[in-house]
């Protein structure tokens, strides 16, 4: 049987990966800010119409969710500027299929796995 397990992808910081990560973070932040502005516009539109009031909390929740992601990106950008070259920074999480069989040690199968990437190339896979 196979199960899905989360695997952390760590990026080794080099000059090029640092620049690439910074660009990616700033693009994500810009997209989220545009989405917030669109949602805020829709929210204001719904506030003006009495029969649309029930949708207001949903718009506010969507805006709050995106603003939280923006704060996370700001933190990541801050960390990116602080960390020295050669440091590892969590880039993302991916899902992996893990084979489990009768008799396997559950704790061994459920240990955190990490993929380490340097300049777009996998340089290490840490299991447990």
Rosetta blueprint (number, residue, H / E / L):
1 X L
2 X E
3 X E
4 X E
5 X E
6 X E
7 X E
8 X E
9 X E
10 X E
11 X E
12 X E
13 X L
14 X L
15 X H
16 X H
17 X H
18 X H
19 X H
20 X H
21 X H
22 X H
23 X H
24 X H
25 X H
26 X H
27 X H
28 X H
29 X H
30 X H
31 X H
32 X H
33 X H
34 X H
35 X H
36 X H
37 X H
38 X H
39 X H
40 X H
41 X H
42 X H
43 X H
44 X H
45 X H
46 X H
47 X H
48 X H
49 X L
50 X H
51 X H
52 X H
53 X H
54 X H
55 X H
56 X H
57 X H
58 X H
59 X H
60 X H
61 X H
62 X H
63 X H
64 X H
65 X H
66 X H
67 X H
68 X H
69 X H
70 X H
71 X H
72 X H
73 X H
74 X H
75 X H
76 X H
77 X H
78 X H
79 X H
80 X H
81 X H
82 X H
83 X L
84 X L
85 X L
86 X L
87 X L
88 X E
89 X E
90 X E
91 X E
92 X E
93 X E
94 X E
95 X E
96 X E
97 X E
98 X E
99 X E
100 X L
101 X L
102 X L
103 X L
104 X L
105 X L
106 X H
107 X H
108 X H
109 X H
110 X L
111 X L
112 X L
113 X E
114 X E
115 X E
116 X E
117 X E
118 X E
119 X L
120 X L
121 X E
122 X E
123 X E
124 X E
125 X E
126 X E
127 X E
128 X L
